[in-house]
Amino acid sequence: MTRSRRRFLATIPLAAGLTLGGCLMLDPTVSANVDDSAVFEEISTSEPWVSGRIKTSVTLAPNATSEQDVTDLTVTTESGKVFDSTTVASGQTSGLTLYLPAGENATITATDSVNGTTIETHTVSTGGNELL
């Protein structure tokens, strides 16, 4: 396969993402100060580029499910709409993935779905080099 053909084929996912997903952002960032959090240990991303949403990795405190009864995580946009959610298995502290809206603040809420209790709400902001 020639170099120009490989380069062309490599641009297809990028073009599709722009067409389907809206803005393109390079080197996305997630800012979340979890120093004082009883539930969240780390919220981070390693994505090189995104279109509309940022895939994040969430690590919970060791006692988040056992003592604090966290069963669900929900991402809410600044306008109050649910953007993403995931269920947390008993004993699970890592391997959790959430999607955050690119280029805006959001809130991650840890809840106990059994009794409907909000355990902790945490604000995060996302950024990066927006191209479109």
C-alpha positions as CSV (number, residue, x, y, z in Angstrom):
1,M,0.0,0.0,0.0
2,T,1.4,3.4,-0.9
3,R,2.1,6.1,1.6
4,S,-0.5,8.5,0.1
5,R,-3.2,5.8,0.2
6,R,-2.4,5.0,3.9
7,R,-2.6,8.7,4.7
8,F,-5.9,9.0,2.9
9,L,-7.3,6.0,4.7
10,A,-6.1,7.4,8.1
11,T,-8.2,10.5,7.5
12,I,-11.5,8.7,7.0
13,P,-12.2,8.3,10.8
14,L,-11.3,11.9,11.4
15,A,-13.7,13.1,8.7
16,A,-16.5,10.8,9.9
17,G,-16.0,12.1,13.5
18,L,-16.3,15.7,12.3
19,T,-19.3,15.0,10.3
20,L,-21.1,13.0,13.0
21,G,-19.8,14.5,16.2
22,G,-19.5,18.3,16.0
23,C,-16.4,20.0,17.3
24,L,-13.0,18.3,17.1
25,M,-10.7,18.8,20.1
26,L,-7.0,17.7,20.3
27,D,-5.3,16.8,23.6
28,P,-8.4,16.9,25.7
29,T,-8.1,17.5,29.4
30,V,-10.2,16.7,32.4
31,S,-9.8,18.8,35.5
32,A,-11.1,17.4,38.7
33,N,-9.8,18.3,42.2
34,V,-10.5,15.1,44.1
35,D,-8.2,15.8,47.0
36,D,-11.1,16.3,49.5
37,S,-13.3,13.6,47.9
38,A,-14.5,10.7,50.0
39,V,-15.6,8.8,46.8
40,F,-13.4,9.7,43.9
41,E,-9.6,9.0,43.8
42,E,-8.9,9.9,40.2
43,I,-10.7,11.2,37.1
44,S,-8.6,11.3,34.0
45,T,-8.4,10.8,30.2
46,S,-5.7,9.6,27.9
47,E,-7.5,10.3,24.6
48,P,-5.4,12.0,21.9
49,W,-8.4,13.7,20.3
50,V,-12.2,13.7,20.7
51,S,-15.3,14.8,19.0
52,G,-18.1,16.0,21.3
53,R,-17.3,13.8,24.3
54,I,-14.3,12.8,26.3
55,K,-13.8,9.2,27.5
56,T,-12.6,9.3,31.1
57,S,-11.3,6.7,33.5
58,V,-12.7,6.9,37.0
59,T,-11.1,5.4,40.1
60,L,-13.1,5.3,43.3
61,A,-12.0,5.1,46.9
62,P,-11.5,1.6,48.3
63,N,-14.6,1.8,50.5
64,A,-16.8,3.5,47.9
65,T,-19.1,0.5,47.3
66,S,-18.6,-1.4,50.6
67,E,-19.1,1.4,53.2
68,Q,-20.5,4.3,51.2
69,D,-22.8,2.1,49.1
70,V,-22.1,3.7,45.7
71,T,-24.0,1.9,43.0
72,D,-24.2,4.4,40.1
73,L,-22.3,7.3,38.6
74,T,-24.1,9.9,36.5
75,V,-22.7,12.8,34.4
76,T,-24.9,15.9,34.2
77,T,-24.2,18.8,31.9
78,E,-24.2,22.5,33.0
79,S,-27.8,22.7,31.6
80,G,-28.9,19.8,33.9
81,K,-29.2,17.1,31.2
82,V,-28.0,13.6,31.9
83,F,-25.0,13.1,29.6
84,D,-23.8,9.6,30.7
85,S,-24.1,7.1,33.5
86,T,-22.7,3.8,34.6
87,T,-23.4,1.1,37.2
88,V,-20.7,0.4,39.7
89,A,-20.4,-3.3,40.7
90,S,-19.9,-4.2,44.4
91,G,-16.2,-3.9,45.2
92,Q,-15.4,-2.2,42.0
93,T,-13.0,0.8,42.3
94,S,-11.3,0.9,38.9
95,G,-12.1,0.2,35.3
96,L,-15.0,2.6,35.3
97,T,-15.5,4.6,32.1
98,L,-17.6,7.7,31.8
99,Y,-18.1,10.2,29.0
100,L,-17.9,13.9,29.7
101,P,-19.1,16.7,27.4
102,A,-16.1,18.2,25.6
103,G,-15.3,21.8,26.4
104,E,-17.6,22.4,29.3
105,N,-18.2,21.8,33.0
106,A,-20.1,18.8,34.2
107,T,-21.1,17.2,37.4
108,I,-20.5,13.6,38.4
109,T,-22.9,12.3,41.0
110,A,-22.3,9.1,43.0
111,T,-25.5,7.6,44.2
112,D,-27.0,4.6,46.0
113,S,-29.7,3.5,43.7
114,V,-31.2,1.2,46.3
115,N,-32.5,4.0,48.5
116,G,-32.0,6.9,46.1
117,T,-29.3,8.7,48.2
118,T,-26.8,11.1,46.7
119,I,-23.5,10.2,48.2
120,E,-21.3,12.8,46.6
121,T,-21.4,15.3,43.8
122,H,-18.2,16.4,42.1
123,T,-17.7,19.2,39.5
124,V,-15.3,18.5,36.6
125,S,-14.2,20.7,33.7
126,T,-13.0,19.6,30.3
127,G,-10.8,21.4,27.8
128,G,-8.3,21.0,25.0
129,N,-7.3,22.5,21.7
130,E,-10.6,23.0,19.9
131,L,-10.3,22.9,16.1
132,L,-13.8,23.2,14.9
